[in-house]
């Protein structure tokens, strides 16, 4: 009797993993079916990405900064992993508590579905059909959960013959559910990428020819210090930092792209791709920087861009004298507010279409993005740009301004030590220290290095390419044995010396001197 009791108890406990697996498979079906159904509606209606995007939009500033500081350009991957872990945990609980006459697990899935419906319905550009992928997905997931948990019921009751059949049925149904989830998800992802034809469109992209005299100067031999371990002067497209709010990279085509210009203008305009590329382009090398870049961080990159002057378009539509802000919007609803005075002061602000001689990567705004020298990206570098509203700062707020960031974000003077790396062991004697400094649209006039609490000593500057790019530097250090701390500071052409006071990135960029600890042996 005792042995039979223990055997039945073992059977009951053996169903817990089976029920948990049932819940996880049901959740996978919800997400996969939702992904598939979202194809004809739009990728923003995908339950997983709708919830993720809403999480990003609703996150407090400190949480967003923590993610960027901790994970850097992997912040989206970290969010996906965190969401997946949470979904798996809740789905497993749903499977464990689901019963034929008490569908508590189904209620959990429906509750999660309600979150997805809210997220999809509140995305920019959402319509009534945007909630369908989540609703259909939840219906399919609940059905799978009910079927799987009913088939595992015999294990609870300790029946021998029917118990064996129940396991067989469960495994067949579980495998089928997993197959449906994988197939639906894969097909949905594939169709999402191919329906719009964005990949083919980019492959067929014909680069516009620059006008004579409008090309970017070649990078001279003295501009790139070419020190092993130091940042290259030109950042490769694959290495260029990416910080944005798009969990799903928009896949636009040149055929479907347009830019609407409206608001406080004399003449509204809708610019098509053909209209844009009929103009005379310019090519410039410009360093971009993210406002979330920590002191010594790598959220900065330098590339050669080809595009069309933004000033010309503003002049063409006739900006009202009282307007002081260009509120630009991306296709996924992100907005940035750029001072109109900056766009008309002679700097090479452009609608870029090429990056380092190639069509813009999808992650960097294909087919059109903004590049504005001297401003942090959150107030200027709108990717996948499709709308310009000419307005005023006292009438409208952009995405990050609504979340506590400064209205205007001129890039602060900054510098960084690239080599030697932190806690490197170097031999006593001559040691080459190298790094990068930037103060876009002002330029770098001086870089200084200090060892421990010693005096500031001037570094050797590489040739200045332009005031809109970063500038590299080197310094020969006669290193003595022991542990030492190297610090760096820069001065721009306006005479502004980089401050040593440490502040966080919020609300208008981090400050402080970058330091590296080095061991000399």
C-alpha positions as CSV (number, residue, x, y, z in Angstrom):
1,X,0.0,0.0,0.0
2,X,2.8,2.3,0.9
3,X,4.7,1.5,-2.3
4,X,1.5,2.2,-4.4
5,X,1.1,5.5,-2.6
6,X,4.7,6.5,-3.3
7,X,4.3,5.4,-7.0
8,X,1.1,7.6,-7.4
9,X,2.9,10.5,-5.7
10,X,5.7,10.1,-8.1
11,X,3.3,10.2,-11.0
12,X,1.6,13.3,-9.7
13,X,4.9,15.1,-9.3
14,X,6.0,13.9,-12.8
15,X,3.0,15.9,-14.3
16,X,4.3,19.2,-13.0
17,X,7.1,19.5,-15.6
18,X,4.6,18.3,-18.2
19,X,2.1,20.9,-17.3
20,X,4.8,23.6,-17.1
21,X,5.9,22.6,-20.6
22,X,2.3,22.8,-21.7
23,X,2.1,26.4,-20.6
24,X,5.4,27.3,-22.2
25,X,4.3,25.7,-25.5
26,X,1.0,27.6,-25.3
27,X,2.8,30.9,-24.9
28,X,5.1,30.1,-27.8
29,X,2.1,29.4,-30.0
30,X,0.6,32.8,-28.9
31,X,3.7,34.6,-30.0
32,X,4.3,32.7,-33.2
33,X,0.7,32.9,-34.4
34,X,0.6,36.5,-33.5
35,X,3.8,37.1,-35.5
36,X,2.3,35.3,-38.5
37,X,-1.0,37.2,-38.3
38,X,0.8,40.5,-38.0
39,X,2.4,40.2,-41.4
40,X,-0.4,41.8,-43.5
41,X,-1.2,44.3,-40.7
42,X,2.3,45.6,-39.9
43,X,5.2,44.4,-37.7
44,X,4.3,46.9,-35.0
45,X,1.2,44.7,-34.3
46,X,3.3,41.7,-33.4
47,X,2.5,40.9,-29.7
48,X,6.1,40.4,-28.6
49,X,7.4,43.5,-30.2
50,X,4.4,45.6,-29.3
51,X,4.8,44.8,-25.6
52,X,8.6,45.4,-25.9
53,X,8.2,48.7,-27.6
54,X,5.7,49.9,-25.1
55,X,8.0,48.8,-22.3
56,X,10.7,51.0,-23.7
57,X,8.4,53.9,-24.1
58,X,7.0,53.6,-20.6
59,X,10.3,53.0,-18.9
60,X,11.5,55.7,-16.5
61,X,14.7,57.6,-17.4
62,X,16.8,55.9,-14.8
63,X,15.8,52.4,-16.1
64,X,16.7,53.4,-19.7
65,X,20.0,54.8,-18.6
66,X,20.8,51.8,-16.5
67,X,20.2,49.6,-19.5
68,X,22.4,51.6,-21.8
69,X,25.2,52.0,-19.2
70,X,25.1,48.3,-18.3
71,X,24.5,46.7,-21.7
72,X,25.5,49.4,-24.2
73,X,24.4,48.6,-27.7
74,X,23.1,45.2,-26.4
75,X,20.3,46.9,-24.5
76,X,17.7,45.5,-26.8
77,X,19.1,42.0,-26.6
78,X,19.0,42.3,-22.8
79,X,15.3,43.4,-23.0
80,X,14.4,40.5,-25.2
81,X,16.1,38.0,-22.9
82,X,14.4,39.6,-19.9
83,X,11.0,39.5,-21.5
84,X,11.5,35.9,-22.7
85,X,12.4,34.8,-19.2
86,X,9.4,36.5,-17.7
87,X,7.1,35.0,-20.3
88,X,8.5,31.5,-19.8
89,X,8.0,31.8,-16.0
90,X,4.4,33.0,-16.2
91,X,3.6,30.5,-18.9
92,X,5.0,27.7,-16.8
93,X,2.9,28.8,-13.9
94,X,-0.2,28.9,-16.2
95,X,0.4,25.4,-17.2
96,X,0.9,24.1,-13.7
97,X,-2.3,25.7,-12.4
98,X,-4.5,24.9,-15.4
99,X,-7.3,22.4,-14.7
100,X,-10.2,21.2,-16.8
101,X,-12.9,22.8,-14.6
102,X,-10.7,25.5,-13.2
103,X,-9.0,27.2,-16.1
104,X,-6.7,29.4,-14.0
105,X,-3.9,29.0,-16.5
106,X,-6.0,30.1,-19.3
107,X,-7.0,33.2,-17.3
108,X,-3.3,34.0,-16.9
109,X,-2.7,33.7,-20.7
110,X,-5.8,35.9,-21.4
111,X,-4.4,38.5,-18.9
112,X,-1.1,38.5,-20.8
113,X,-3.0,38.8,-24.0
114,X,-4.8,41.9,-22.6
115,X,-1.4,43.5,-22.0
116,X,-0.5,42.7,-25.7
117,X,-3.8,44.1,-26.9
118,X,-3.2,47.4,-25.0
119,X,0.4,47.6,-26.3
120,X,-0.6,47.0,-29.9
121,X,-3.5,49.4,-29.7
122,X,-1.4,52.2,-28.4
123,X,1.5,52.0,-30.8
124,X,2.0,55.0,-33.2
125,X,-0.2,54.5,-36.2
126,X,-2.2,51.7,-34.7
127,X,-5.7,50.9,-36.0
128,X,-8.5,48.6,-34.9
129,X,-7.0,45.6,-36.7
130,X,-3.7,46.1,-34.8
131,X,-5.1,44.0,-31.9
132,X,-6.0,41.0,-34.1
133,X,-2.6,39.3,-34.0
134,X,-2.7,39.2,-30.2
135,X,-6.4,38.1,-30.0
136,X,-5.9,35.3,-32.6
137,X,-2.7,34.2,-30.9
138,X,-4.2,34.1,-27.5
139,X,-7.1,32.0,-28.8
140,X,-4.7,29.5,-30.4
141,X,-2.5,29.4,-27.2
142,X,-5.5,28.8,-24.9
143,X,-6.7,26.0,-27.1
144,X,-3.2,24.4,-27.0
145,X,-3.0,24.7,-23.3
146,X,-6.5,23.1,-22.8
147,X,-5.6,20.2,-25.1
148,X,-2.2,19.5,-23.5
149,X,-3.4,19.8,-19.9
150,X,-6.4,17.6,-20.6
151,X,-4.2,14.9,-22.1
152,X,-1.9,14.9,-19.1
153,X,-4.8,14.5,-16.7
154,X,-4.5,10.7,-16.6
155,X,-1.1,11.1,-14.9
156,X,-2.8,12.9,-12.0
157,X,-5.2,10.1,-11.5
158,X,-2.6,7.3,-11.5
159,X,-4.1,5.1,-14.2
160,X,-1.8,2.5,-15.8
161,X,-3.1,1.7,-19.3
162,X,-4.7,5.1,-19.9
163,X,-1.7,6.6,-18.2
164,X,0.6,5.2,-21.0
165,X,-1.8,6.4,-23.7
166,X,-2.0,9.8,-22.1
167,X,1.8,10.2,-22.2
168,X,1.8,9.2,-25.9
169,X,-0.9,11.6,-26.7
170,X,0.7,14.3,-24.7
171,X,4.1,13.9,-26.5
172,X,2.4,13.9,-29.9
173,X,0.4,17.0,-29.1
174,X,3.3,18.8,-27.5
175,X,5.5,18.1,-30.5
176,X,2.8,19.3,-32.8
177,X,2.4,22.5,-30.8
178,X,6.2,23.1,-30.8
179,X,6.2,22.5,-34.6
180,X,3.4,25.0,-35.1
181,X,5.1,27.6,-33.0
182,X,8.4,27.2,-34.8
183,X,6.9,27.1,-38.2
184,X,4.5,30.0,-37.7
185,X,7.2,32.2,-36.1
186,X,9.7,31.5,-38.8
187,X,7.2,32.1,-41.6
188,X,6.0,35.2,-40.0
189,X,9.6,36.6,-39.6
190,X,10.4,35.7,-43.2
191,X,7.3,37.2,-44.6
192,X,7.7,40.4,-42.5
193,X,11.2,40.9,-44.1
194,X,10.1,40.0,-47.6
195,X,6.6,41.4,-48.1
196,X,7.8,45.0,-48.2
197,X,10.7,44.0,-50.5
198,X,13.0,46.1,-48.4
199,X,16.0,43.8,-48.7
200,X,15.7,43.6,-52.5
201,X,15.1,47.3,-52.7
202,X,18.4,48.0,-50.8
203,X,20.3,45.6,-52.9
204,X,19.1,47.4,-56.1
205,X,19.9,50.8,-54.6
206,X,21.8,53.1,-57.1
207,X,24.0,55.5,-55.3
208,X,23.5,59.2,-56.3
209,X,26.5,60.8,-57.8
210,X,27.9,63.7,-55.8
211,X,28.3,67.1,-57.5
212,X,31.8,68.2,-58.4
213,X,33.4,69.9,-55.4
214,X,30.8,68.6,-52.9
215,X,32.7,65.4,-52.0
216,X,34.3,64.7,-48.6
217,X,38.1,65.3,-48.5
218,X,40.2,62.2,-48.4
219,X,41.5,61.1,-45.0
220,X,45.1,62.2,-44.8
221,X,47.9,60.1,-43.5
222,X,48.3,62.3,-40.4
223,X,44.7,62.2,-39.5
224,X,44.6,58.5,-38.4
225,X,47.3,57.7,-35.8
226,X,47.0,54.0,-36.7
227,X,48.1,52.9,-33.2
228,X,47.2,49.2,-32.5
229,X,44.2,49.2,-30.2
230,X,43.3,52.8,-30.8
231,X,40.0,53.8,-32.4
232,X,40.2,54.0,-36.3
233,X,39.4,57.4,-37.6
234,X,36.6,56.1,-39.8
235,X,34.2,53.7,-38.0
236,X,33.1,50.8,-40.1
237,X,29.3,50.5,-40.6
238,X,29.2,47.2,-38.8
239,X,31.1,48.7,-35.8
240,X,29.0,51.9,-35.6
241,X,27.1,52.2,-32.4
242,X,23.3,51.8,-32.5
243,X,21.1,53.4,-29.8
244,X,17.4,53.9,-30.7
245,X,14.0,53.0,-29.5
246,X,13.2,50.6,-32.3
247,X,13.0,47.0,-31.1
248,X,12.1,46.0,-34.7
249,X,14.2,47.7,-37.3
250,X,11.9,49.4,-39.8
251,X,12.2,48.0,-43.3
252,X,11.3,50.9,-45.6
253,X,11.8,51.1,-49.4
254,X,12.7,54.0,-51.6
255,X,9.5,53.4,-53.5
256,X,7.3,53.8,-50.5
257,X,9.3,56.5,-48.7
258,X,8.2,60.1,-48.5
259,X,8.8,63.1,-46.2
260,X,5.9,65.3,-45.3
261,X,6.9,68.9,-44.3
262,X,4.2,70.9,-42.6
263,X,3.4,73.2,-39.7
264,X,4.6,76.7,-39.5
265,X,5.5,77.0,-43.2
266,X,4.3,79.0,-46.2
267,X,4.1,76.0,-48.4
268,X,3.5,72.4,-47.2
269,X,5.4,69.8,-49.2
270,X,5.5,66.0,-49.5
271,X,8.9,64.9,-50.8
272,X,9.2,61.6,-52.6
273,X,12.4,59.7,-53.1
274,X,12.5,60.9,-56.7
275,X,12.1,64.5,-55.5
276,X,14.9,64.1,-53.0
277,X,17.4,62.4,-55.3
278,X,16.9,64.9,-58.1
279,X,18.7,67.5,-55.9
280,X,22.4,68.1,-55.6
281,X,23.9,66.0,-52.8
282,X,26.9,66.8,-50.5
283,X,29.3,64.3,-48.9
284,X,30.8,65.0,-45.5
285,X,32.6,63.1,-42.8
286,X,30.8,63.7,-39.5
287,X,31.2,62.3,-36.0
288,X,27.9,61.3,-34.2
289,X,27.6,60.9,-30.5
290,X,24.9,59.5,-28.2
291,X,23.8,61.6,-25.2
292,X,23.9,58.4,-23.2
293,X,27.6,57.9,-23.8
294,X,29.3,57.6,-20.4
295,X,32.7,59.2,-19.7
296,X,35.1,57.2,-21.8
297,X,32.3,55.3,-23.5
298,X,32.1,54.0,-27.1
299,X,28.7,55.4,-28.1
300,X,30.4,57.7,-30.7
301,X,31.3,57.0,-34.3
302,X,32.7,58.7,-37.3
303,X,31.5,58.0,-40.9
304,X,31.4,59.6,-44.3
305,X,27.8,60.5,-45.2
306,X,26.3,61.5,-48.5
307,X,23.0,63.3,-48.5
308,X,21.0,66.4,-49.2
309,X,21.2,69.7,-47.2
310,X,18.3,70.2,-44.8
311,X,18.6,74.0,-45.1
312,X,17.6,73.9,-48.7
313,X,14.3,72.2,-47.9
314,X,13.6,74.6,-45.1
315,X,14.2,77.6,-47.4
316,X,12.0,76.0,-50.0
317,X,8.9,75.6,-47.8
318,X,9.3,79.0,-46.2
319,X,9.7,78.7,-42.4
320,X,7.6,81.1,-40.4
321,X,9.8,83.7,-38.6
322,X,8.4,82.6,-35.2
323,X,9.2,78.9,-35.7
324,X,12.3,77.7,-33.8
325,X,12.0,73.9,-33.8
326,X,11.9,71.1,-36.4
327,X,10.0,68.2,-34.9
328,X,11.1,65.2,-37.0
329,X,9.4,61.8,-36.8
330,X,10.6,58.3,-37.8
331,X,8.4,55.7,-39.3
332,X,8.1,53.9,-35.9
333,X,6.9,57.1,-34.0
334,X,10.1,58.3,-32.5
335,X,10.5,62.1,-32.5
336,X,13.4,64.6,-32.1
337,X,13.3,68.3,-31.7
338,X,16.1,70.2,-33.5
339,X,16.7,74.0,-33.3
340,X,15.9,75.5,-36.7
341,X,18.7,78.1,-36.1
342,X,21.2,75.3,-36.0
343,X,20.0,73.8,-39.3
344,X,20.4,77.2,-41.0
345,X,23.7,78.4,-39.6
346,X,25.9,77.0,-42.3
347,X,26.7,73.6,-40.9
348,X,26.3,70.5,-43.1
349,X,23.1,69.2,-41.7
350,X,21.7,66.7,-44.2
351,X,19.2,64.0,-45.1
352,X,21.8,61.2,-45.5
353,X,21.3,58.3,-47.9
354,X,24.8,56.8,-48.0
355,X,27.1,55.8,-45.1
356,X,30.8,55.1,-45.9
357,X,29.9,54.7,-49.6
358,X,27.1,52.2,-49.0
359,X,23.3,52.5,-48.8
360,X,22.4,53.2,-45.2
361,X,22.2,49.9,-43.3
362,X,18.6,49.2,-42.1
363,X,19.8,49.6,-38.5
364,X,21.1,53.1,-39.3
365,X,18.0,54.4,-41.0
366,X,17.6,53.1,-44.6
367,X,16.6,54.8,-46.8
368,X,16.9,58.2,-45.3
369,X,18.1,59.6,-41.9
370,X,19.2,62.9,-40.5
371,X,22.8,63.9,-39.7
372,X,23.4,67.1,-37.9
373,X,27.0,68.0,-36.8
374,X,27.4,69.2,-33.3
375,X,24.2,67.9,-31.7
376,X,23.6,64.7,-29.7
377,X,21.6,62.2,-31.7
378,X,18.5,62.4,-29.5
379,X,17.8,65.9,-30.7
380,X,18.9,65.5,-34.3
381,X,19.8,62.1,-35.8
382,X,16.3,60.8,-36.6
383,X,16.5,57.5,-38.5
384,X,13.8,56.3,-40.9
385,X,12.6,59.9,-41.1
386,X,9.2,60.4,-42.7
387,X,7.8,63.6,-41.2
388,X,8.9,67.2,-40.4
389,X,6.7,69.5,-38.4
390,X,7.9,73.1,-38.2
391,X,6.8,74.3,-34.8
392,X,8.1,75.9,-31.5
393,X,9.8,74.4,-28.5
394,X,7.0,76.0,-26.3
395,X,4.3,74.1,-28.3
396,X,5.7,70.7,-28.8
397,X,7.9,68.1,-27.1
398,X,10.0,65.4,-28.6
399,X,10.3,61.8,-27.4
400,X,13.2,62.2,-25.0
401,X,12.2,65.7,-23.9
402,X,9.0,64.3,-22.6
403,X,11.1,61.9,-20.5
404,X,13.1,64.6,-18.7
405,X,16.0,65.2,-21.2
406,X,17.1,68.7,-22.2
407,X,15.3,70.4,-25.1
408,X,18.6,71.3,-26.9
409,X,21.6,69.0,-26.8
410,X,24.9,70.5,-28.1
411,X,27.7,68.0,-27.8
412,X,30.0,68.6,-24.9
413,X,33.8,68.6,-25.2
414,X,35.0,65.1,-24.4
415,X,38.1,62.8,-24.6
416,X,39.0,59.2,-24.2
417,X,42.0,57.0,-23.6
418,X,42.0,54.0,-26.0
419,X,45.4,52.5,-25.2
420,X,46.7,51.2,-22.9
421,X,43.6,49.4,-21.7
422,X,42.5,49.5,-18.1
423,X,44.8,47.5,-15.8
424,X,47.2,46.7,-18.6
425,X,50.7,45.7,-17.6
426,X,53.3,47.6,-19.5
427,X,57.1,47.6,-19.3
428,X,58.8,50.5,-17.7
429,X,60.2,53.1,-20.0
430,X,58.6,54.6,-23.1
431,X,54.9,53.8,-23.4
432,X,52.7,55.1,-26.2
433,X,49.3,56.4,-24.9
434,X,46.7,57.1,-27.6
435,X,43.0,58.1,-27.8
436,X,40.3,60.3,-29.3
437,X,38.7,63.6,-28.4
438,X,35.7,65.4,-29.9
439,X,33.8,68.7,-29.7
440,X,31.7,68.6,-33.0
441,X,31.3,71.9,-34.8
442,X,33.9,73.5,-32.5
443,X,36.9,71.2,-33.0
444,X,39.7,70.2,-30.7
445,X,42.6,72.5,-30.1
446,X,44.4,70.7,-27.3
447,X,44.5,67.4,-25.4
448,X,46.4,67.0,-22.1
449,X,47.4,63.9,-20.0
450,X,48.0,63.7,-16.3
451,X,49.7,60.8,-14.5
452,X,48.4,60.4,-11.0
453,X,48.3,63.8,-9.3
454,X,51.1,65.2,-11.5
455,X,51.0,68.2,-13.9
456,X,49.0,68.2,-17.1
457,X,51.2,67.6,-20.1
458,X,50.2,68.2,-23.8
459,X,49.6,65.3,-26.1
460,X,50.5,65.4,-29.8
461,X,47.4,66.0,-31.9
462,X,46.8,64.2,-35.2
463,X,45.9,66.4,-38.1
464,X,42.5,68.0,-37.9
465,X,40.2,66.6,-40.6
466,X,37.4,69.1,-39.8
467,X,35.7,70.6,-36.8
468,X,32.8,68.2,-37.3
469,X,34.9,65.1,-36.6
470,X,36.7,63.7,-33.7
471,X,40.5,64.2,-33.4
472,X,43.0,61.6,-32.5
473,X,46.1,62.1,-30.2
474,X,49.1,60.4,-28.9
475,X,51.5,60.9,-25.9
476,X,54.9,59.4,-25.1
477,X,55.0,58.5,-21.4
478,X,58.2,57.6,-19.6
479,X,56.6,55.1,-17.3
480,X,58.1,54.3,-13.9
481,X,57.3,51.0,-12.1
482,X,54.2,50.8,-10.0
483,X,50.5,51.4,-10.3
484,X,49.5,54.6,-12.0
485,X,46.3,56.4,-13.1
486,X,46.2,58.2,-16.4
487,X,43.6,61.0,-17.0
488,X,42.8,62.9,-20.1
489,X,41.1,66.2,-20.8
490,X,40.5,68.2,-24.0
491,X,40.1,71.9,-25.0
492,X,38.0,73.0,-27.9
493,X,38.6,75.8,-30.4
494,X,36.3,78.1,-28.4
495,X,38.6,77.7,-25.4
496,X,36.3,75.5,-23.4
497,X,38.3,73.1,-21.2
498,X,36.7,69.8,-20.5
499,X,35.4,69.8,-16.9
500,X,36.6,67.2,-14.4
501,X,33.3,67.3,-12.5
502,X,31.5,64.0,-13.0
503,X,27.8,64.1,-13.9
504,X,25.5,61.5,-15.3
505,X,24.2,61.5,-18.9
506,X,20.8,62.9,-17.8
507,X,19.7,65.4,-18.9
508,X,22.2,66.7,-21.5
509,X,25.3,64.5,-21.5
510,X,27.8,63.1,-19.1
511,X,30.9,65.0,-18.0
512,X,34.2,64.2,-16.3
513,X,37.8,63.1,-17.1
514,X,38.3,59.6,-18.5
515,X,40.8,57.6,-16.5
516,X,42.8,54.4,-17.0
517,X,44.7,52.5,-14.3
518,X,47.9,51.0,-15.6
519,X,50.5,48.7,-13.9
520,X,54.1,49.3,-14.9
521,X,56.5,46.5,-14.3
